[in-house]
Amino acid sequence: MSSESHADLTRCAIHTQTTKSWSLAECIEGYSAIGVKGISVWRHTLEPMGAKAAGKMLRDAGMHVPALVRGGFFPATDVAARQKAMDINRACIDEAYNIGAEMIVLVVGAVPGMPLEEGRKQAADCIDELLDDAQAAKVKLAIEPLHPMYAADKSCINRMADARAMCEQIAHPWLGIAVDVYHVWWDPDLKSQIEWAGKHGRLFGFHVCDWRVETRHMLTDRGLMGDGCIDLRKIRGWMETAGFKGFNEVEVFSEQYWGMDQSEYVKLIRQAYLEHV
């Protein structure tokens, strides 16, 4: 597939948070109805039935699971809180194993007032400690850089270069990067950082949506592909040229789209994906 061609649905996946009000069963049914057999699962959708039952449900439906979302949130001001984060992330690994997820997406976390350098050090130490467990479960860990507007409280990793530095520091083959266009489209070094990640086998995930020029909310006003200013096809081309062969995961947080009939919404997702990815 060249960067000039339109996508088909073969490599399309949708995050369950994109259709926030749906249960896992409803997501499976709704995505399948539009011809999408990829699903990235947010942890809270597993709670009603547990990961083992959810895994059977997903396998029975023939769904592919690129990722469990999300782990991370490592930095903390005290040892007990960091240990709690580690316990949660080990539970994530077990859940990912049970649902057949290829990776866990890590939003590494940040603490208001904590220097970003200290947050990165704590996050790196925690990830390093988790990787043997992740490898034993055959679950990759994918660091997702978040837009700088989230640096204060959600992620101390805000550029591809930050994620690259952590991958280089830890140097473990089961650690890589999830590239979310919403967070990194603006980065002048994006192409070269994607090239590095591809060359070193670190391109684990690719998330698509769009950036509204007049964003109404910093968390819940992402655009559907084509609603904004991101050149999605160009970035997809960079990913594929760098060797990425995984799913293009639709991840949209939007009060506007959550508020409409979700069965109609997934039809819009299908159309937007085919036209703009």
C-alpha positions, 0 to 999 in steps of 0.5 A: 500500500503506497502513501498515495493510495486509499486505505481499505479496512484490512488494517483498520482497528477501532479503540473501544473508547471511540464508541465510549458508551458501548460495551465490549460486546456492542463494540465487537458487533458494531465494528464487525457490522462495518467490516472492521475486525480490529479492536483495541480494548480499553481496560474498563470494558473488560470489567463486567466479564473479566479478561478471560471471558472477554478473550473468548468473546473476542476470539469467537468473533474473529477479532484481532486485538492490536492493543490493551489500553492503557498502562503506565502512570508510573511517577509518584511522590511516594514509594507506595504509590509507585508500587500500586502503579506497578501492581496495576501494570502487572494486572494489565499484562495479565489482561493483555495476555488473556485477550490476545493483545499484541501490546499494552499502550503506556501513557507514562504519567506525570505528577504536577510540580515534579520535574519532567526529568524525575518523572522520566527517570521513575517511568524508565525504572518502572518500565525496565522492571516490567519488561521481563514479565511482559516478554514472558506473556508475549505482550509488547510495551508501547510508549505513547508520547502525549502532546505537550499540553498534557505534560503537567499531569498525564505524560512526561514523554511528549515527543517521539524523541523522548520515547526514543531516548527511553527506548535507547536507554532501556534497550529491550526488544519488547519496548517500542513506541505507539505513534498517535497522530493527535499528539505528534503531528506537529513535530518537525522531527516526526519523519526522522524519528519514525525512520529511526523507530522503524530501523530499530524495530520500535514502531509498535502502534499507529493511532489515527484521528484529526486535530480540529483547528478550533479545538473546543476541549483539550481532551474530548474534542478530537476530530474524526479523520478529515475534520481537521488539519493532519495530513494522515496519508503522508504520516501513514506513508512515513510509517509504512516506508519505515516498515510498519505493517500493523493496524491503523487504530482509530482513536477518537475522544469526542463529546460530539461523536459520543453524543450521536447514535453510535451505530450511525457514528461507526458508519462515519468512522468507516467512511472517514477512514476510507477517504482520509487514511 
